[in-house]
């Protein structure tokens, strides 16, 4: 059975990706998360929030938003997914 373009787009959004592809999505303004993270946890890139002078990665959860630096394990992971808003 052939998938519709919409179904193909949904599959692409849910497909696990390596970190460098997740980073490309962050640069385009999307939010990403690792597969095993809770649904409410995601990473975003903020280019200008009035306090930082350069783009910065943030992790957001139900507890709030804080600056984030990926670990080597996260950088080498192929388990990144695009967060559906």
QUIGI-V184783 format. One record per backbone hydrogen bond with DSSP energy under -0.5 kcal/mol. NH is the residue of the N-H (numbers start at 1). CO is the residue of the C=O. If there is no record, write none. Layout:
nh = {NH	NH}
co = {CO	CO}
This chain:
nh = {8	9	10	11	12	13	14	15	17	19	19	21	22	23	24	25	26	27	28	29	30	32	33	35	37	41	42	43	44	46	46	47	56	58	59	60	61	64	66	68	75	76	77	77	80	81	82	83	85}
co = {4	5	6	7	8	9	10	11	80	75	77	18	18	19	20	21	22	23	24	26	25	43	81	79	34	38	60	32	58	44	56	45	46	44	66	42	64	61	59	57	71	72	73	74	17	33	13	31	83}
